[in-house]
Amino acid sequence: MTEGAGWVQHWGGAVQEIRPGDVDRIPPGTKRWHRATATTRMWHAALEEHLNGTVVTWMEKVGGEAYEQR
């Protein structure tokens, strides 16, 4: 995260707040989501590596109910 504040959740885990300087390492095969908080914007940089010829698999969009309770 480079600026702002956000939330990240690895499926089955707790929602965590992320702030500038935080790093969220996502192991291959991990389903997760991230976004800005309800009252802030966020900027981040992403580094991706290829695994079996694929960089990332985009899943379904996360509905508002997933993070409106935060």
PDB file as gemmi writes it, atoms N, CA and C in Angstrom:
CRYST1    1.000    1.000    1.000  90.00  90.00  90.00 P 1                      
ATOM      1  N   MET A   1       0.862  -1.159   0.000  1.00  0.00           N  
ATOM      2  CA  MET A   1       0.000   0.000   0.000  1.00  0.00           C  
ATOM      3  C   MET A   1       0.913   1.229   0.000  1.00  0.00           C  
ATOM      4  N   THR A   2       0.580   2.180  -0.850  1.00  0.00           N  
ATOM      5  CA  THR A   2       1.419   3.369  -0.943  1.00  0.00           C  
ATOM      6  C   THR A   2       0.775   4.621  -0.346  1.00  0.00           C  
ATOM      7  N   GLU A   3      -0.559   4.666  -0.331  1.00  0.00           N  
ATOM      8  CA  GLU A   3      -1.233   5.856   0.201  1.00  0.00           C  
ATOM      9  C   GLU A   3      -2.680   5.504   0.544  1.00  0.00           C  
ATOM     10  N   GLY A   4      -3.225   6.170   1.555  1.00  0.00           N  
ATOM     11  CA  GLY A   4      -4.623   5.965   1.917  1.00  0.00           C  
ATOM     12  C   GLY A   4      -4.792   4.873   2.964  1.00  0.00           C  
ATOM     13  N   ALA A   5      -5.942   4.216   2.939  1.00  0.00           N  
ATOM     14  CA  ALA A   5      -6.233   3.107   3.850  1.00  0.00           C  
ATOM     15  C   ALA A   5      -7.170   2.150   3.140  1.00  0.00           C  
ATOM     16  N   GLY A   6      -7.046   0.883   3.450  1.00  0.00           N  
ATOM     17  CA  GLY A   6      -7.886  -0.100   2.790  1.00  0.00           C  
ATOM     18  C   GLY A   6      -8.142  -1.303   3.665  1.00  0.00           C  
ATOM     19  N   TRP A   7      -8.880  -2.241   3.108  1.00  0.00           N  
ATOM     20  CA  TRP A   7      -9.181  -3.507   3.771  1.00  0.00           C  
ATOM     21  C   TRP A   7      -8.762  -4.631   2.847  1.00  0.00           C  
ATOM     22  N   VAL A   8      -8.354  -5.741   3.431  1.00  0.00           N  
ATOM     23  CA  VAL A   8      -8.028  -6.941   2.674  1.00  0.00           C  
ATOM     24  C   VAL A   8      -8.526  -8.142   3.473  1.00  0.00           C  
ATOM     25  N   GLN A   9      -9.016  -9.137   2.755  1.00  0.00           N  
ATOM     26  CA  GLN A   9      -9.460 -10.365   3.418  1.00  0.00           C  
ATOM     27  C   GLN A   9      -9.074 -11.553   2.561  1.00  0.00           C  
ATOM     28  N   HIS A  10      -8.349 -12.477   3.178  1.00  0.00           N  
ATOM     29  CA  HIS A  10      -8.089 -13.760   2.546  1.00  0.00           C  
ATOM     30  C   HIS A  10      -9.259 -14.628   2.951  1.00  0.00           C  
ATOM     31  N   TRP A  11      -9.903 -15.302   1.974  1.00  0.00           N  
ATOM     32  CA  TRP A  11     -11.126 -16.056   2.239  1.00  0.00           C  
ATOM     33  C   TRP A  11     -10.953 -16.954   3.460  1.00  0.00           C  
ATOM     34  N   GLY A  12     -11.927 -16.855   4.370  1.00  0.00           N  
ATOM     35  CA  GLY A  12     -11.905 -17.648   5.592  1.00  0.00           C  
ATOM     36  C   GLY A  12     -11.191 -16.952   6.730  1.00  0.00           C  
ATOM     37  N   GLY A  13     -10.534 -15.839   6.448  1.00  0.00           N  
ATOM     38  CA  GLY A  13      -9.798 -15.101   7.475  1.00  0.00           C  
ATOM     39  C   GLY A  13     -10.521 -13.827   7.860  1.00  0.00           C  
ATOM     40  N   ALA A  14      -9.933 -13.120   8.778  1.00  0.00           N  
ATOM     41  CA  ALA A  14     -10.507 -11.852   9.233  1.00  0.00           C  
ATOM     42  C   ALA A  14     -10.159 -10.727   8.261  1.00  0.00           C  
ATOM     43  N   VAL A  15     -11.025  -9.736   8.171  1.00  0.00           N  
ATOM     44  CA  VAL A  15     -10.731  -8.535   7.380  1.00  0.00           C  
ATOM     45  C   VAL A  15      -9.666  -7.757   8.132  1.00  0.00           C  
ATOM     46  N   GLN A  16      -8.636  -7.339   7.422  1.00  0.00           N  
ATOM     47  CA  GLN A  16      -7.551  -6.574   8.029  1.00  0.00           C  
ATOM     48  C   GLN A  16      -7.453  -5.209   7.385  1.00  0.00           C  
ATOM     49  N   GLU A  17      -7.161  -4.200   8.176  1.00  0.00           N  
ATOM     50  CA  GLU A  17      -6.934  -2.864   7.634  1.00  0.00           C  
ATOM     51  C   GLU A  17      -5.494  -2.784   7.161  1.00  0.00           C  
ATOM     52  N   ILE A  18      -5.295  -2.139   6.008  1.00  0.00           N  
ATOM     53  CA  ILE A  18      -3.948  -1.942   5.490  1.00  0.00           C  
ATOM     54  C   ILE A  18      -3.698  -0.451   5.327  1.00  0.00           C  
ATOM     55  N   ARG A  19      -2.465  -0.069   5.588  1.00  0.00           N  
ATOM     56  CA  ARG A  19      -2.047   1.331   5.544  1.00  0.00           C  
ATOM     57  C   ARG A  19      -0.740   1.448   4.767  1.00  0.00           C  
ATOM     58  N   PRO A  20      -0.318   2.665   4.430  1.00  0.00           N  
ATOM     59  CA  PRO A  20       0.928   2.840   3.682  1.00  0.00           C  
ATOM     60  C   PRO A  20       2.091   2.080   4.330  1.00  0.00           C  
ATOM     61  N   GLY A  21       2.827   1.380   3.493  1.00  0.00           N  
ATOM     62  CA  GLY A  21       3.965   0.592   3.967  1.00  0.00           C  
ATOM     63  C   GLY A  21       3.627  -0.865   4.228  1.00  0.00           C  
ATOM     64  N   ASP A  22       2.331  -1.188   4.368  1.00  0.00           N  
ATOM     65  CA  ASP A  22       1.932  -2.573   4.601  1.00  0.00           C  
ATOM     66  C   ASP A  22       2.097  -3.382   3.317  1.00  0.00           C  
ATOM     67  N   VAL A  23       2.444  -4.657   3.475  1.00  0.00           N  
ATOM     68  CA  VAL A  23       2.592  -5.572   2.359  1.00  0.00           C  
ATOM     69  C   VAL A  23       1.665  -6.756   2.596  1.00  0.00           C  
ATOM     70  N   ASP A  24       0.889  -7.114   1.603  1.00  0.00           N  
ATOM     71  CA  ASP A  24      -0.009  -8.262   1.682  1.00  0.00           C  
ATOM     72  C   ASP A  24       0.487  -9.301   0.692  1.00  0.00           C  
ATOM     73  N   ARG A  25       1.137 -10.346   1.187  1.00  0.00           N  
ATOM     74  CA  ARG A  25       1.627 -11.409   0.311  1.00  0.00           C  
ATOM     75  C   ARG A  25       0.509 -12.423   0.131  1.00  0.00           C  
ATOM     76  N   ILE A  26       0.219 -12.742  -1.113  1.00  0.00           N  
ATOM     77  CA  ILE A  26      -0.864 -13.665  -1.426  1.00  0.00           C  
ATOM     78  C   ILE A  26      -0.264 -14.938  -2.019  1.00  0.00           C  
ATOM     79  N   PRO A  27      -0.298 -16.034  -1.275  1.00  0.00           N  
ATOM     80  CA  PRO A  27       0.225 -17.287  -1.816  1.00  0.00           C  
ATOM     81  C   PRO A  27      -0.606 -17.760  -3.012  1.00  0.00           C  
ATOM     82  N   PRO A  28       0.005 -18.495  -3.938  1.00  0.00           N  
ATOM     83  CA  PRO A  28      -0.745 -19.029  -5.086  1.00  0.00           C  
ATOM     84  C   PRO A  28      -1.969 -19.811  -4.614  1.00  0.00           C  
ATOM     85  N   GLY A  29      -3.075 -19.631  -5.330  1.00  0.00           N  
ATOM     86  CA  GLY A  29      -4.294 -20.363  -5.018  1.00  0.00           C  
ATOM     87  C   GLY A  29      -5.126 -19.767  -3.906  1.00  0.00           C  
ATOM     88  N   THR A  30      -4.714 -18.613  -3.387  1.00  0.00           N  
ATOM     89  CA  THR A  30      -5.453 -17.970  -2.302  1.00  0.00           C  
ATOM     90  C   THR A  30      -6.502 -17.034  -2.874  1.00  0.00           C  
ATOM     91  N   LYS A  31      -7.741 -17.202  -2.478  1.00  0.00           N  
ATOM     92  CA  LYS A  31      -8.825 -16.316  -2.894  1.00  0.00           C  
ATOM     93  C   LYS A  31      -8.909 -15.187  -1.880  1.00  0.00           C  
ATOM     94  N   ARG A  32      -8.963 -13.946  -2.368  1.00  0.00           N  
ATOM     95  CA  ARG A  32      -9.002 -12.794  -1.469  1.00  0.00           C  
ATOM     96  C   ARG A  32      -9.547 -11.583  -2.194  1.00  0.00           C  
ATOM     97  N   TRP A  33      -9.871 -10.550  -1.412  1.00  0.00           N  
ATOM     98  CA  TRP A  33     -10.317  -9.290  -1.998  1.00  0.00           C  
ATOM     99  C   TRP A  33      -9.635  -8.152  -1.263  1.00  0.00           C  
ATOM    100  N   HIS A  34      -9.595  -6.987  -1.914  1.00  0.00           N  
ATOM    101  CA  HIS A  34      -9.083  -5.767  -1.275  1.00  0.00           C  
ATOM    102  C   HIS A  34      -9.821  -4.573  -1.853  1.00  0.00           C  
ATOM    103  N   ARG A  35      -9.866  -3.515  -1.078  1.00  0.00           N  
ATOM    104  CA  ARG A  35     -10.486  -2.266  -1.532  1.00  0.00           C  
ATOM    105  C   ARG A  35     -10.181  -1.170  -0.537  1.00  0.00           C  
ATOM    106  N   ALA A  36     -10.498   0.061  -0.913  1.00  0.00           N  
ATOM    107  CA  ALA A  36     -10.365   1.193   0.008  1.00  0.00           C  
ATOM    108  C   ALA A  36     -11.419   1.058   1.100  1.00  0.00           C  
ATOM    109  N   THR A  37     -11.213   1.761   2.205  1.00  0.00           N  
ATOM    110  CA  THR A  37     -12.235   1.762   3.256  1.00  0.00           C  
ATOM    111  C   THR A  37     -13.434   2.563   2.766  1.00  0.00           C  
ATOM    112  N   ALA A  38     -14.478   2.595   3.558  1.00  0.00           N  
ATOM    113  CA  ALA A  38     -15.701   3.309   3.173  1.00  0.00           C  
ATOM    114  C   ALA A  38     -15.498   4.818   3.114  1.00  0.00           C  
ATOM    115  N   THR A  39     -14.454   5.326   3.783  1.00  0.00           N  
ATOM    116  CA  THR A  39     -14.265   6.779   3.870  1.00  0.00           C  
ATOM    117  C   THR A  39     -12.939   7.263   3.301  1.00  0.00           C  
ATOM    118  N   THR A  40     -12.149   6.382   2.705  1.00  0.00           N  
ATOM    119  CA  THR A  40     -10.841   6.781   2.168  1.00  0.00           C  
ATOM    120  C   THR A  40     -10.617   6.185   0.789  1.00  0.00           C  
ATOM    121  N   ARG A  41      -9.622   6.699   0.127  1.00  0.00           N  
ATOM    122  CA  ARG A  41      -9.128   6.098  -1.109  1.00  0.00           C  
ATOM    123  C   ARG A  41      -7.871   5.320  -0.763  1.00  0.00           C  
ATOM    124  N   MET A  42      -7.436   4.482  -1.683  1.00  0.00           N  
ATOM    125  CA  MET A  42      -6.170   3.793  -1.486  1.00  0.00           C  
ATOM    126  C   MET A  42      -5.433   3.672  -2.808  1.00  0.00           C  
ATOM    127  N   TRP A  43      -4.119   3.689  -2.724  1.00  0.00           N  
ATOM    128  CA  TRP A  43      -3.245   3.469  -3.865  1.00  0.00           C  
ATOM    129  C   TRP A  43      -2.309   2.343  -3.478  1.00  0.00           C  
ATOM    130  N   HIS A  44      -2.082   1.453  -4.418  1.00  0.00           N  
ATOM    131  CA  HIS A  44      -1.173   0.356  -4.133  1.00  0.00           C  
ATOM    132  C   HIS A  44      -0.415  -0.047  -5.386  1.00  0.00           C  
ATOM    133  N   ALA A  45       0.696  -0.717  -5.171  1.00  0.00           N  
ATOM    134  CA  ALA A  45       1.475  -1.289  -6.260  1.00  0.00           C  
ATOM    135  C   ALA A  45       1.358  -2.800  -6.137  1.00  0.00           C  
ATOM    136  N   ALA A  46       1.283  -3.478  -7.256  1.00  0.00           N  
ATOM    137  CA  ALA A  46       1.157  -4.933  -7.244  1.00  0.00           C  
ATOM    138  C   ALA A  46       2.277  -5.557  -8.072  1.00  0.00           C  
ATOM    139  N   LEU A  47       2.914  -6.547  -7.510  1.00  0.00           N  
ATOM    140  CA  LEU A  47       3.912  -7.338  -8.216  1.00  0.00           C  
ATOM    141  C   LEU A  47       3.322  -8.727  -8.395  1.00  0.00           C  
ATOM    142  N   GLU A  48       3.383  -9.230  -9.594  1.00  0.00           N  
ATOM    143  CA  GLU A  48       2.789 -10.531  -9.885  1.00  0.00           C  
ATOM    144  C   GLU A  48       3.839 -11.436 -10.494  1.00  0.00           C  
ATOM    145  N   GLU A  49       3.759 -12.711 -10.170  1.00  0.00           N  
ATOM    146  CA  GLU A  49       4.643 -13.661 -10.820  1.00  0.00           C  
ATOM    147  C   GLU A  49       3.808 -14.698 -11.558  1.00  0.00           C  
ATOM    148  N   HIS A  50       4.376 -15.251 -12.587  1.00  0.00           N  
ATOM    149  CA  HIS A  50       3.681 -16.275 -13.366  1.00  0.00           C  
ATOM    150  C   HIS A  50       3.729 -17.607 -12.634  1.00  0.00           C  
ATOM    151  N   LEU A  51       2.625 -18.320 -12.639  1.00  0.00           N  
ATOM    152  CA  LEU A  51       2.558 -19.680 -12.123  1.00  0.00           C  
ATOM    153  C   LEU A  51       1.846 -20.507 -13.189  1.00  0.00           C  
ATOM    154  N   ASN A  52       2.541 -21.410 -13.778  1.00  0.00           N  
ATOM    155  CA  ASN A  52       1.973 -22.241 -14.849  1.00  0.00           C  
ATOM    156  C   ASN A  52       1.399 -21.389 -15.986  1.00  0.00           C  
ATOM    157  N   GLY A  53       2.086 -20.292 -16.305  1.00  0.00           N  
ATOM    158  CA  GLY A  53       1.674 -19.440 -17.414  1.00  0.00           C  
ATOM    159  C   GLY A  53       0.575 -18.442 -17.101  1.00  0.00           C  
ATOM    160  N   THR A  54       0.121 -18.391 -15.852  1.00  0.00           N  
ATOM    161  CA  THR A  54      -0.953 -17.478 -15.461  1.00  0.00           C  
ATOM    162  C   THR A  54      -0.434 -16.488 -14.423  1.00  0.00           C  
ATOM    163  N   VAL A  55      -0.821 -15.225 -14.576  1.00  0.00           N  
ATOM    164  CA  VAL A  55      -0.421 -14.211 -13.606  1.00  0.00           C  
ATOM    165  C   VAL A  55      -1.459 -14.106 -12.491  1.00  0.00           C  
ATOM    166  N   VAL A  56      -2.709 -13.932 -12.855  1.00  0.00           N  
ATOM    167  CA  VAL A  56      -3.769 -13.773 -11.859  1.00  0.00           C  
ATOM    168  C   VAL A  56      -5.068 -14.324 -12.437  1.00  0.00           C  
ATOM    169  N   THR A  57      -5.895 -14.867 -11.583  1.00  0.00           N  
ATOM    170  CA  THR A  57      -7.225 -15.318 -11.987  1.00  0.00           C  
ATOM    171  C   THR A  57      -8.231 -14.430 -11.280  1.00  0.00           C  
ATOM    172  N   TRP A  58      -8.955 -13.614 -12.040  1.00  0.00           N  
ATOM    173  CA  TRP A  58      -9.941 -12.719 -11.451  1.00  0.00           C  
ATOM    174  C   TRP A  58     -11.198 -13.519 -11.130  1.00  0.00           C  
ATOM    175  N   MET A  59     -11.716 -13.321  -9.941  1.00  0.00           N  
ATOM    176  CA  MET A  59     -12.907 -14.038  -9.495  1.00  0.00           C  
ATOM    177  C   MET A  59     -14.115 -13.104  -9.618  1.00  0.00           C  
ATOM    178  N   GLU A  60     -15.214 -13.457  -8.969  1.00  0.00           N  
ATOM    179  CA  GLU A  60     -16.421 -12.641  -9.009  1.00  0.00           C  
ATOM    180  C   GLU A  60     -16.202 -11.323  -8.260  1.00  0.00           C  
ATOM    181  N   LYS A  61     -16.980 -10.308  -8.610  1.00  0.00           N  
ATOM    182  CA  LYS A  61     -16.933  -9.046  -7.876  1.00  0.00           C  
ATOM    183  C   LYS A  61     -17.488  -9.273  -6.488  1.00  0.00           C  
ATOM    184  N   VAL A  62     -16.915  -8.580  -5.522  1.00  0.00           N  
ATOM    185  CA  VAL A  62     -17.374  -8.696  -4.128  1.00  0.00           C  
ATOM    186  C   VAL A  62     -18.504  -7.706  -3.914  1.00  0.00           C  
ATOM    187  N   GLY A  63     -19.629  -8.172  -3.441  1.00  0.00           N  
ATOM    188  CA  GLY A  63     -20.768  -7.294  -3.164  1.00  0.00           C  
ATOM    189  C   GLY A  63     -20.515  -6.403  -1.961  1.00  0.00           C  
ATOM    190  N   GLY A  64     -21.249  -5.325  -1.869  1.00  0.00           N  
ATOM    191  CA  GLY A  64     -21.084  -4.358  -0.801  1.00  0.00           C  
ATOM    192  C   GLY A  64     -21.246  -4.944   0.585  1.00  0.00           C  
ATOM    193  N   GLU A  65     -22.076  -5.987   0.736  1.00  0.00           N  
ATOM    194  CA  GLU A  65     -22.295  -6.564   2.054  1.00  0.00           C  
ATOM    195  C   GLU A  65     -21.006  -7.116   2.663  1.00  0.00           C  
ATOM    196  N   ALA A  66     -20.033  -7.462   1.841  1.00  0.00           N  
ATOM    197  CA  ALA A  66     -18.780  -8.034   2.353  1.00  0.00           C  
ATOM    198  C   ALA A  66     -17.981  -7.009   3.140  1.00  0.00           C  
ATOM    199  N   TYR A  67     -18.113  -5.727   2.803  1.00  0.00           N  
ATOM    200  CA  TYR A  67     -17.321  -4.739   3.508  1.00  0.00           C  
ATOM    201  C   TYR A  67     -18.123  -3.586   4.093  1.00  0.00           C  
ATOM    202  N   GLU A  68     -19.412  -3.543   3.882  1.00  0.00           N  
ATOM    203  CA  GLU A  68     -20.208  -2.470   4.482  1.00  0.00           C  
ATOM    204  C   GLU A  68     -20.297  -2.619   5.992  1.00  0.00           C  
ATOM    205  N   GLN A  69     -20.102  -3.844   6.510  1.00  0.00           N  
ATOM    206  CA  GLN A  69     -20.190  -4.059   7.942  1.00  0.00           C  
ATOM    207  C   GLN A  69     -18.932  -3.601   8.664  1.00  0.00           C  
ATOM    208  N   ARG A  70     -17.890  -3.235   7.957  1.00  0.00           N  
ATOM    209  CA  ARG A  70     -16.621  -2.852   8.585  1.00  0.00           C  
ATOM    210  C   ARG A  70     -16.709  -1.476   9.163  1.00  0.00           C  
TER     211      ARG A  70                                                      
END                                                                             
